[in-house]
Amino acid sequence: MAVISFPRFLSHLLDPNHRRRRTRHKCMCRVSPTAPRESRRGSAIIWFKQDLRVDDHLGLVAASKYQAVVPLYVFDHRILSCYSDEMLELVIFALEDLRKLLKEQGSDLMIRFGKAENVITEIVEEVKATSVFAEEEVEYRLRKMMGIVDEALAMVPLVEGKPKICLWRTPFYDIKNLNDLPMSYNDFTRLQLPLTSPIMPPALPGAKLEADWGPLPTFNELKEFMNENPWKQKETWTLIKTMSAETVLQEKLLKSGERRKRNLNNLYSPRKRPAKSFFVTRKGNIVGGGTNAILNALQAYLRYLEGTGRDDWQELHEKLRNAENRDGASFTKLFGTALRLGIMSRRRVHHEAIKYEKQRNAGFLSSFGYSAVTVAAAADAVCSMEWYWLMSLSSLISDEGNSTRIWRWNGYLIQYTVAGNEGPAILLVHGFGAFFEHYRDNIHGIVKGGNRVWAITILGFGKSEKPNIVYTELMWAELLRDFIVEVVGEPVHLVGNSIGAYFVAIVACLWPSVVKSVVLINSAGNVIPEYSSLQFSNERQTSGPAWLAARLLLFYLRLNLNNFVKQCYPTRTERADDWLISEMLRASYDPGVLVVLESIFSFNLSLPLNYLLEGFKEKGLIIQGMKDPIYDSKSKLAMIKEHCVGVVIRELDAGHCPHDEKPEEVNSVICEWVVTVESRLPAESFL
């Protein structure tokens, strides 16, 4: 007889006898999965969001103890607004399969449209549900929405007490307390925490209610619903995200004239689902469908080195080769969206990868690495995803001031912060190797000047995720563009340091409608006088020399980081303090950091600053630390003065990071600059 064992860490999440405690956004309840299996009185609701599966679903296991269970999916604009059309199509396929699997488990899936808090409270009252099970989230927008649901549930009058949200999560590692999670991945791996095993779907009691479970929408019906979004931004802003940075740049370089106008409703049309294919969307580049289809595709992926006569496996192997632009990158490209939607759990992927590895090695695991590149790619990817998810959740738990927020971009977790309640919007972008906390003494100083401030840790740095992808300047520029559109929601004054300033300049050049002004602090990039034509390629090839150089550079930086950073602070070396050094060292041990370092050796800075700033005359400010050990400040400023017409220049007695070395001076300069620019801008609504 199989015995399902749950780690103690989960029992802290799922214990119904634990008193409810009010947090900022939600009411936590806990249900112990190790409790006896007898049924509980009343009904429970399973609120599916990004956990579209029955396999390895601890919320279902806990809810299965109730007399009645109502599985529910709500098409809510707030959840779906950041999904691409391809993801929306995958959601429909996944829900179709989820409903089928739930029926096999003795239940069904209720489909509703609208605000989650309205739908859930209505169903709670109808079925007299005492608990709503939902997966714990780290994304700010989802946590905020769950808080709204919790507040709505507190107003529901039930005889047996107020209904509560019961949060659950799938424990990858047997962690007793997230507050004890080391912030260094190096220290975390030394703990050698045991891995937990996935669990099978439970049998579910019937919903025991006569209700319309609701039909699944077609893709066109879902798009009509999305177009009715009352919070939808202007079409001009929505269009901004539909064209890649490379496409916009090529049009600008080719001077092709007026950009073609496109109807958003015709941008994407789904195709009929192929009879035998893992690639169910029109684009056909990512694995989709239900859990069983995804698991079948995973088996095909892991067995890439084996011969096969199956057409569907051969198709996946071909897609794998096309997606492998660097070692292991194909796994995230093919399976990343399915993991984000929760069609398959990270724990299940790791379990299947290790099981196959043992099959290849007579039941053993080697201490020298995996025997197949696909096993390594799958296992490393989900372990990395789990680390950044845990670190994000830990940061949210330990951040008493609630200043840290999480945004998900292309499936990856990005950390940011926001301060201020009124005034112009300002976005701060850090340099290479830094993070949003590098603006530690700027954020609130600029807020005091009457502004609202966002600061972001871009992909690949700090505590943001470091996926196995090819990093380019245009990719980082697209990230900043999307952050402005999705998170800030209005044009910003963009401030960047070092290579971050170069990214800022690219955003201003390619999408000027989202930028009010630019402030470049010791910017990377060059000035090329009298350029006649520009050639730019976003294609990057990894190479043996770059692979080796990244490892040598990492070794060198870890040994010499303290001295190197202090050289960047020549007038106030005490600002290069232990906290700053330790945070940089911490990030250097994160999974994926070597891939980011490799990008240094393929940076393309061929777009000159004078080209990028052409459209920002009188809206561009250069702040230059004149003792910069990395760039020759005097010669660079001389070129800027000569070839960047209308750009304002402020010289400071500082090094490469004036904003952190002399924050008071920089804050004053930025605040004065924003006031000046704002006085010249016409009042306009951009939403």
TAKADA-V729843 format. One record per backbone hydrogen bond with DSSP energy under -0.5 kcal/mol. CO is the residue of the C=O (numbers start at 1). NH is the residue of the N-H. Records with the same first field share a line. If there is no record, write none. Layout:
CO=NH  NH
This chain:
2=4
3=5
7=10  11
8=12
9=12
10=13  14
15=18  30  31
21=28
26=23  28
28=21
29=167
30=14  18
31=15  33
32=35
40=67
42=67  68
43=130  131
44=70
45=47  133
46=48  72
47=135
48=74
51=53
54=57
56=58
57=61
58=62
59=63
60=64
62=65
63=66
65=40
68=44
69=71
70=46
71=110
72=48
73=75  112
74=76
75=114
76=79  80
77=81
80=83
84=88
85=89
86=90
87=91
88=92
89=93
90=94
91=95
92=96
93=97
94=98
95=99
96=100
97=101
98=102
99=103
100=104
101=105
102=107
103=106
105=204
108=71
110=73
112=75
115=119
116=120
117=121
118=122
119=123
120=124
121=125
122=126
123=127
124=128  129
128=43
130=164
131=45  133
132=166
133=47
134=168
139=143
140=144
141=145
142=146
143=147
144=148
145=149
146=150
147=151
148=152
149=153
150=154
152=155
153=156
156=158
158=161
164=132  166
165=167
166=134
168=136
169=171
170=172
172=196
173=175
174=176
177=180
178=181
183=185
184=188
185=189
186=190
187=191
188=191
189=192
194=174
199=56
209=211
211=213
213=111
218=222
219=223
220=224
221=225
222=226
223=227
224=228
225=228
226=229
229=232
234=237  238
235=239
236=240
237=241
238=241
239=242  243
240=243
244=248
245=249
246=250
247=251
248=252
249=253
250=254
251=255  256
262=264
263=266
264=267
278=280  288
290=294
291=295
292=296
293=297
294=298
295=299
296=300
297=301
298=302
299=303
301=304
303=306
310=314
311=315
312=316
313=317
314=318
315=319
316=320
317=321
318=322
319=323
320=324
323=325
325=542
326=329
328=331  332
329=333
330=334
331=335
332=336
334=287
335=339
336=340
337=341
338=343  344
339=342
341=52
345=349
346=350
347=351
348=352
349=353
350=354
351=355
352=356
353=357
354=358
355=359
356=360
357=361
358=361  363  364
359=362
361=364
366=369
372=376
373=377
374=378
375=379
376=380
377=381
378=382
379=383
380=384
381=385
382=386
383=387
384=388
385=389
386=390
387=391
388=392
389=393
390=394
391=395
392=396
393=397
394=398
395=399
398=400
399=402
403=418
405=416
406=140
407=409  414
409=412
412=409
413=465
414=407
415=457
416=405
417=455
419=453
424=452
425=493
426=454
427=495
428=456
429=497
431=434
435=438
436=439
437=440
439=442  443
442=446
443=447
444=448
446=449  451
447=450  451
452=426
453=419
454=428
455=417
456=430  458
458=461
461=464
465=460
467=469
469=471
472=476
473=477
474=478
475=479
476=480
477=481
478=482
479=483
480=484
481=485
482=486
483=487  488
484=489  490
492=494  516  517
493=427
494=519
495=429
496=521
497=500
498=501  502  524
499=503
500=504
501=505
502=506
503=507
504=508
505=509
506=510
507=511
511=514
512=515
514=492
517=494
518=621
519=496  521
520=522  623
521=498
526=528  609
527=529
528=531
543=547
544=548
545=549
546=550
547=551
548=552
549=553
550=554
551=555
552=556
553=557
554=558
555=559
556=560
557=561
560=564
561=565
562=566
563=567
564=568
565=568
566=569
568=656  657
572=575
573=576
575=577
577=581
578=582
579=583
580=584
581=585
582=586
583=587
584=588
586=589
587=590
590=593
592=596
593=597
594=598
595=599
596=599
597=600  601
598=601
599=602
600=603
603=605
605=526
606=608
608=611  612
609=613
611=614
613=616
616=619
619=518
620=648
621=520  623
622=624  650
623=522  625
624=626  652
625=628
631=633
632=636
633=637
634=638
635=639
636=640
637=641
638=642
639=643
640=644
643=645
644=647
646=618
648=622
650=624
652=626  654
654=627
657=660  661
658=662
662=666
663=667
664=668
665=669
666=670
667=671
668=672
669=673
670=674
671=675
672=676
673=677
674=678
675=679
676=680
677=680  681
678=681
